[in-house]
Amino acid sequence: GAPIKKNKAFIFFNYEGRRDASSSSVTRTVPTETLKQGIVLYHDKAGLLNQLSAADIKGIDPSGIGIDQAALKALQGFPVGNSSAAGDGLNTTGFLFNAPTHSVQNTYIARLDYNLDSAGKHNLFLRGNLQNDSQNGTPQFPGQVPNSVTLANNKGLAAGYTAVLTPSLVATTRYGFTRAGGETTGILTGNYEWFRGFTTPFGTSTGLARIVPVHTISQDLSWNKSAHSLHFGAMVRLIANQSTSYSHSFSSASSNPSWIKGTGGDFTPASLNIARSDNTSYQYAMAALLGLESQGTADYNYKTDGSLIPMGAPVTRDFVNHEGELYAQDTWKATRTLTVTAGLRYSLAPAVYEANGQQVSPNMPFEDFMNKRAALADQGLSQTGVGLVSFVAGNGTGGRPLYPEHKNWSPRLGLAYSPKAESSLAKFLFGGAGKTSIRAGAGMYYDEIGQPLAQTINANAFGLATTLTTPPNVLTTAQLPRYTTFYTVPAAIVPAPGPSGLGAPYPTSGAGSFAITSSLDDKLKAPYTMNLNFSVG
């Protein structure tokens, strides 16, 4: 830093950089060498180790197909296990390796101070900050690219003007801009199927990028009048939460035996007398060798106009909220030993909204939903009479804001007292005049709820972000599709997307009939806390 104009302007600049190169230990669960040969191991209830050959497996398979060659080839592609830190030691084992990790951190800070007049009554400052960091994750297996790279590109800018209008009146104007920029890359490029209990041969991470620009403008006025120090101010915040996410862009299928009718009992004959402790290991190994795909999870994304976002395309959102606050505060020196501070803050916070209209509302208010349930319960009737929850466009017919406009008053009160301690007892208790301070305070504080609520409700709104899951305990082993390639999902358990999104209820049968619906009380009030404190020191 250095002055660039004597008694007028001063500039400062700082840079900090750091580079780290290290390694991380990674453990994966891989098939054992015997399983790669198509042999399943298990202990019977007598504790004896048994093995099933390819012929045995074919005889157990209700379809009589036996080992799925595509599944076996995929399992044989794994490296040889080298660790007991993962797996069951029978059909799966651990594979441990060290992966190089690198991180880069760069921070830039600059500041300019400028005196507008020689008396120093009018001052300007400008400050900027830039953070540019990156760190790679670990690969799924050696020789592959990292599953993710974490990037941070955060920026900040602040400007201020301070004017000493009179010896007792000072005005301060501030402008602040922060831009939180973060991204975690992913490597998944398509739908995929795999086997429960085994690490996937390729990474399945998905990317997320988020940019959050925030503009803050404030004006404060400080006025000293005899025993009073008065403060008044106003502030405006303009927030946008812009995201690009691939987390809901791909569908998947799994060999989960628990999803099969009878929880896999049709390929777990009682004659094998499998030890209870080995049942999971056996079922996971058998389901993998048979190439069974039992649990399908279909993820689809729509726009509020009903159009389908293509598979693999990201979902973009821009949630916006504009907030304002006013406050007044007075610090009054009532006596030389007593100071009273009282203030009041008013906050105005309209509901968060999606700038491009990609926002939904439940077809019925949450309050109505709960009241109908209670009324049916009083009559001894089924809860199904309430009807199914669906969603409509937030800015369309029947749409509502996420929550009401919040208008909140927040009072504050504080006391500070220093006893004179003139009597002998007072001196004993307080140590003499000015030696002890007694403080008490109370305040009401409101929390901000909009952005997290908006992210949650839009991530789970059926018809906008639709997830259809195969219902469990319906299909037998003979009815299940078999594994073909990693980047494929069987249509039998991962259905094609519907023609339209919003307004449709959840399916009552088949894929999607097993689902959890989320909703939001659109009369939700802002949460608040009331804080009290007392201290003697």
N, C-alpha and C positions, 0 to 999 in steps of 0.2 A: 504494500500500500504506500501511497505518497500523495502529497498535495499537488493538485494540478493548477490551482490558482490560489495565491496566498490569502488566507482568511476567508476564502470563498468556497472553494471546491476541494474535495478529498475523494480519492478513489482507492478501492481495496479489491484485491483478487486473490483467490486461494484455490489450489487444486490438490486433491488427494487421490492417490491411486493404489490399488492393491491387486496382486496376482497370486492365486493359490493353485498349486498342482498337487493332488494327492490321489488316494485310491479309497474305494469303498468296498466292503465285503458284501457279496450278494449270494443268497441261498435260494435255490429253486428246487421244486419237487419234480423228479423225473422217474420214469419207469425203471425197474430193475432189469438186469440182463436176462433173467429168466422170463420176465413178462414180454420182453422184446422177441423172445423165441416162441411166444404164444402159449406160455405155461403160466397157470395161476396157482399160487401157493396159499395154503390156509392151514390152521391147526384145527383138529377136531376137538370135541369136548373132553377127550381123554388126554389132550395135550400133544398128540402125535402130529407131526408135520406131513401134510398131504400135498399132492400136486395134480393138476388137471391138464391133460394134453389137449392138442387141437381136436382130436377125435372125441375126447370126453366133452369138450366145450360144445361141439356140434351136436352131440347127443342131448345136452342140457338145453340148448337153444330151442324154445317153443316153435320157432319157424324152421328149424332144421338147417339153417344157413351156416351157422358156425362163425368162425373168425372173419371179420370184415377186413379184406386185404388192404383197402385204403387206410383203415384205422391202424392196422399193424405197421404199415409202411411209415405212417406219420409218427408212431411211437418209436420206431427204430431210428428215427432221425435225431433223437436226443443224444447228448454226450453221455459217457459212462459216469454213473454216480460216484462221488468220492467223499460223501459226508453222511453221518448219521443224524445230523442236526435237523433233518426234515424227512418226511416220508414215514411209512409204517414198518420198514425193514423186511417186508414180505414181497410186496408187489410194487412199492414205490420207495425211493430213497432220495437222499439229498445230493445236490450238485452245488459245490461252493467255488466261487471264483472272485478274484479281485478285479474291479473295474476302475479305470482311470477317471477321475473327476477334475474338472477345471472351473475356476470361478474368476471373474474379472469384475472389479469394482472401480468406478470412476465418479468422483464428486467435484463439481465446480461451483464456486461461490464468488459473487461479485457484489460490490456495494458502492454507491455514489452518494455523498452528502454535499448539500449546496446551501449556503447562506444567501438569502435574497437581499438582505440589507446589512449594513455595517453594524447595526445595533444588535443583531442576532435575534430579532423578534419574529422573523419569518424564515422558516427552514423547510427545505425539501430533502427527502431521501428516496433512493431507489435501490432495491435489493433483489438479486436474482439467484436462483439455485437450480442446478441440474444434476440429477443422479442417473447414471447409466451403468447398470449392472447386468451380469449374465452368469448362469451356472448350469452346467449340464448334469443330467441325471445319469442313471446307470442303464446299461442295455439289458434286454431280456436274457441274452446269452452272449458269450464272447464272440467278437467279430461282427456283431450287429450294432446299429446306430443306437444312441441313447433313447430310452423310451420318452423322454421329455427334456426340454431345455427351458429353464425359467429366466425370463427377461424382465427387467425393471427399467422403466424410462420415466422418471418422475421429475416434474418441473414446478417451480414456484417463482412468483413475482410479487413483490410488495412495493407500494409507493405511498408516501405520506407527506402531508403538509401540516405544519404546526404554526399557528399565528397567535402571538401574544397581543391581543387587542387592547387591553388595559392591564395595569399591574394585577388586577383581580379577575380578569376574564381571559380565558385561553380556549381557543378552538382547535380541534384536531380533525383532520380528514384523512381517511385511510382507504386504500384500494388493495385488495389481495386477490391473487389468482393462483390456485394450485391445480395441478393436473397430475393425478395419480394414474400412471400407465403401467400395467402389468400384463404379462402373457406367459402362459405355460403351453408349450407346443405338445402335440400328440402325434403318433405315427399310425394310428388305425386308419385304413383307407376304405374299408368295406365291411359288410356284414360278416359274421364269423360263427363257427360252431366248434365246440371242443368237449373235453371229457372232465367230469367232476372229479376233483382230487388230484389233478395233474396241472402243473404250470403250462400255460399256453406256449407254443413254440415261438410265437412272435408277440411283440408288445401290443396291447390293446388300449393304450392311453389315448385320450382325446384332448383336443386343444381348447383353450379358453383365453380370450383376450378381453381386457377390460380397460376402458379409458373413462376417468371420472374428472371432468373439469368443474371447478367450483369458483365462482366469482363472488367476492364479498366486498360490499361497499358500506362504510360506516362514517358517521359524523358524531363527534362528541363535543360537549361544551362544559367547561369547568368554571365555576363562579364562586369566589370567596366573598362572603358578606358577613362582617362582624364575626359572630361565633359559629357561623354556618359555612359549610363547604358543600356547594350544590353541584350535582353532576346530571346532565341530561344527554340522551343519545338515541340514535336510531341506526338500524343495520338492516341490510338486504342481502340475502344469500340466493344465488342462482345456481342450481345443481343439476347436472346431467350425468346419468350412469349408463354409459354406452358399452354394450358387450357383444361379442361374437363367440358363440359357443357351438362345439361339436358334440357335447356330452349326450345329446338325445338324437344324434343323426344316424345311428347304426343299430341294426337288430342283431340278435344273437340266439344261439341254441346250446343246450347243455345236456349231458347224459345223466343228469341227476336221477338216481334210482328211486328216491323218495317220491318222485312225480309219477312213477309208473303205477298202474293199477295193482293194488296189493303190495306197494312199496318194493317191487322187485322180487316178490315171492315166487313168480313163475319161472325165474331162472336161478332160484336158490332152493333146490329140492331138499326136503328134510332128511333124505337118505345120506346126504353128505355129512350130517351131524356136525356142522360148523360151529366152532366155539363162538360164543356171543361176542367176545372181544375182537374177533377177526371178521365179523359179519360185514362191517363197513368196508374194510380193505377188500374183501372178496367181491362185494357188489360193485365197487368202483372199478376194480380190475376187469370184471366180467363185462360191465357195461361199456368199458372202453374197447376191449377186444371185439365185442359184438358190433361196435360202432353205433350203439343206440343213441338217438337224440330224442329226449323225452320232454324237456322243458323249453319252450320257445318264448322269447320276449321280443315283441315287435314294437319298435319305436318309430313314430311318424310325426311329422310337424306340418301344420297348416297355417295359413294366414286367416285373418278374420273374415275375409271374403269367401272362404271355403276352398281356396286353391291349395294344392299340395306343394310343399317344398320338397324338391327332389332328394332322394336318399343320398346321404353323404354331404349335402349342402349345409352350411352353418345356419343357426338361428341368430338373428340380430335383434337387439332391443335397445331402446333409448328411453329410459325412465327419467322423467324430469320433475323436479319440484322447486317451487319458488317460495321463499319464506321471508318474513319480516319481523323485526322486533323494535320496541320502544322501551325506554327505561328512564326512571328518575330516581335520584338518590340524594339524601341529605345527611351529612355528618355534622352533628351538632355537639359542640363542647358546652354542655349544660353547666358544668362547673369545672374548676381546675382539676377535679378528680373523677369526673364522670363524663363519658362521651357516649352519645347515642347515635347509632347509624340505622336509618330506615330507608327502604327502597321498594320500588314496585316495577315489575317487568311485564310487558304485554307481548305475547307471541301470536303471530298469525301464520298458520301453516295449512294451505289448501292441500287436498289429497294429491299424492304422486300419480302421474299419468304417463302413458307411453306415447311419445311424441308422434309416432307414425300410425297410431290407432290400433296397434297390436296388443290389445288389452281385453280381458273378458270379465264377465260377472256371472255368478251362479244364477240359474233360472228362477230361484226363489231365495229371498233373504234368509240368512241363517237363523234369524229370530223366528220367522214363520216356520222353518223346518223343525226347530226344536219344539215350538208350541204345538204343531200338529202331532209330533211324536208323543208329547205329554197327553194330548186329548185322546189319542188312540189307546194309550196305555190305561187311562182312566176308564175307558169303555171295554177294556179287555180285548182289544182288536190288534191285529198284526201291524207291525211297524211298516210293512210293505205298502200300506195304504197312503203313506206320505208321498210316494212317488219317487222316481229316480232323479238324481241331480244331473243336470246338464249345464252347459255354459252358453252365453250369448255375448255378442260383441259389446264391449264396454261403452262404446259410443253409438250403439244401435238401439233398436226398440227393446225396451226392458232392461237396458244397460244402466248401471249405476256406478258412481265413483267407488274406489276401494274402501273409503271411509269418509266420514263427514269432515268438513273444513274445521280444523281445530283452532279455537280462539281461547287462549289460556292466560290467566293472570297469575303472576308469581310474586307474592310478597316476601320481603326479607327484613329481619330486625336483628340488630346486634347491640350489645352493651359492653362497655369497658369501664371498670371502676377500680381506682387505686385508693384504699383507705388511708386516712390521715394518720391513724394509729397514734393518737395522743395519750391515751390512758395506758397504764402499765399492762393491763390485760391485752389491750389492742397491740401494744408493742411486742408482747410475748407471742401473740398469734400471727401478727403480720410483719414483724421485724422492724417497724418504724415507718415513717412517712415515705411514700414512693418506693417501698421495698417489695410490695406485693401487688399483683394485678389479677383482678377477678373478671373473667370474660364469660359472656353467655350469648348465644345466637340461635336463631331459628330461620328456616327458609324452606320454600317450596320449589321443587325443580321438576320440570317436565322432560320426558325422553322423546327422542325422534324415532318413529317406527316405520315410516313410509317405505323407504328403499328395500329393507329386508322383506317386508310383507309383499311388495310388488314382485320381487324375484321369486318368492316361494309360490305364490298363487299362480303365476304364469308358467312356472315350470311343471305344474301338476294339473293344469286345466284340460280335461278331456275334450278333444276336438281342436285344441290349439297345440298342445303337446300330448299326443295320445300314446299310451302304452297298453298293449294287449298281451296278456300272459296266458299261456295254455293252462286250463284248469287241471289241478292234480287229481290223481286216482281215477282217471277216465280211460286212458289207452293202455292196452296190454303190450307186452314185449313184441308180440307178433304183429301188432298194428303200428308199431313205431317205425319212422324212417331211419335209414342207416347213414353213417358218415360217408361223405364223398371227398370233399376238399375243405381245408380250413376256412377259406373265404367264401363259403356257401352256407345258406340256411335253408332247411327243407320247408317247402311251401305248406306241407301238411300241418305243421305246428307254428309256422310264422305266416299268417295270412297276409294277402295283399292289402294295401291301404284302401279305405272306403272312399267313395267319390266326394264326400263333403265332410267338413269337420264340425263346426259349431252347431249346437242345437241338438245333436244326436245323443241319446242316452247310452250308457254302457250296454254292451251285449248281455243278453240274459242266458246265453249258452255258448259253448265253444270258447275260442280264444277271446280273452278280455272279460269273460264272466267272473273271473277271479281278479278283483281289483279293489283298490282303496281310493276313495274319493276325498279330495280336500275342498274346503270351502273357507269363507272368510266372513266374519260378522261385519257388515258394512255400516254398523252403528258404533263401531269400536272407538273408544275414547283414548286419548293419549295417556299412557301410564305416567305416574308421578311419584315422587318421594317427598316426605316431609322430614327434614333433618333438624335435630336439636343438638346443641353442644354446650358444655359448661366446663370451665377450667379455672384452676387457681394456681398461680405460679409466681 
